[in-house]
Amino acid sequence: MLEEIKDQITGEIQDLTQEQTDFLLDDQANSIGAMIMHLAATEAYFQVESLEGRTWTEEEAAYWSVGAGLGETSREAFKGKPIQHYLDIWNEVRSKTLEGFREKDDAWFASDIDENMNFHWAWFHVLDHSANHMGQIALVKKRIPKP
């Protein structure tokens, strides 16, 4: 399911121009490039927390924190790069996620992390999060001025 939604998002944006990748609906909006970095950062967070059983290192936190939080900082940080730059980063994160999944079994996914929460829930959250941003990406793409 994670791969299916990623493929859908990628298919919708892979041919964006630089201007389209950086387009902002208004001064409070996030670009499509920033939203892809946000999806990659969210997945990277769940990856280390669940698959590796640790938190981000200081270096990882410094790299991912701008993408993890959308807003003014990400509007400034994530511009001037082609859409493929952001997709390549997401592809790297996903590759590592899939590698980690291959080492896990159904019992691991069903095991409790906390009360009423297991690894199925955690990774469903990543899927749900992606679906929500897919809608935002579609809205932004639809509002990009036509040449």
Salt bridges, closest charged atoms under 4 A:
GLU3 OE1 - ARG94 NH1 2.82
GLU12 OE1 - LYS141 NZ 3.24
GLU43 OE1 - ARG94 NH2 2.77
GLU52 OE1 - ARG54 NE 2.67
GLU52 OE2 - LYS96 NZ 3.44
GLU60 OE1 - ARG54 NH1 2.74
GLU76 OE1 - LYS79 NZ 3.31
